Amino acid sequence: MKRIAAVLMLAAMSWAAQDNKNAPPKPPAVIVQKLFVLKYADPVQVINLVRALGGSADQNTQMRAIAVTADRGAMAVIEDAVKQLDTPAAAPKNIELTIYLVMGSNAEGDANSVVPKELESVVTQLKSAFPFKNYHQMDVIETRTRTGERVNVYSEGGTVMTGAHAVPEAVSTTIRIRAVGLGQDGSTVRLDDMDASIRWQGMQNNLGLNASVDVKEGQKVVVGRIGVERDQALFLVLTAHVVQ
């Protein structure tokens, strides 16, 4: 009996394989393209959605336009999703960014070792990981932008003491952010490809830091550490607020 069952099973598998061979081939996917011009939605959020639904997208920030490529079936889903997302409730929000440059140093008796009250908790955390003798705020940069837009801000503030002669050098800082977005919770600010470039006179190369960051509204986040000299380091601290 078992032998008969095995023979029948092999026969069924053979018939199924034969049916698969005779089945007509699936037609190739039809790739289509569509341009979406957004009225309200955050372009970065829409691009992430398009990718999650199986499409690819290129963005023109100034025109708030997104060129989407996908197969025909996925495009229908993407069109419906964008329509639901691009509503007045998703209008761009104003975002205030405050960027602090904090210097840690082992120099004795640093006259600049003053930490503003709003940075005291951050410096306490920094000291636990980077036990420099002194910390001070070197510069603070404030700017306002909108979700979906780029940021490009320049500042000349603060000095550093470097080299054998420890001569004060004026510092210039450029901050560029590819796009600012807002999370679905409405209180998490996303900074995509944030690039900080810092230099002072006599430097051969700029000091730099590049990162993408999520910042909960009102919280202060240490974005990164930039080594200056063996006994000095620069820390970039960021806070963001959604302006109603």
Secondary structure, DSSP 8 states (H G I E B T S, - for coil): -HHHHHHHHHHHHHHHHHHHHHS-------EEEEEEE-SSS-HHHHHHHHHHTT-EEEEETTTTEEEEEEEHHHHHHHHHHHHHHSSGGG---EEEEEEEEEEEE--TT-TT----GGGHHHHHHHHHHS--SEEEEEEEEEEEEETT--EEEEEEEEEEEETTTTEEEEEEEEEEEEEEEE-TTSSEEEEEEEEEEEEETT-SS-EEEEEEEEEETT--EEEEEEEEETTEEEEEEEEEEEE-
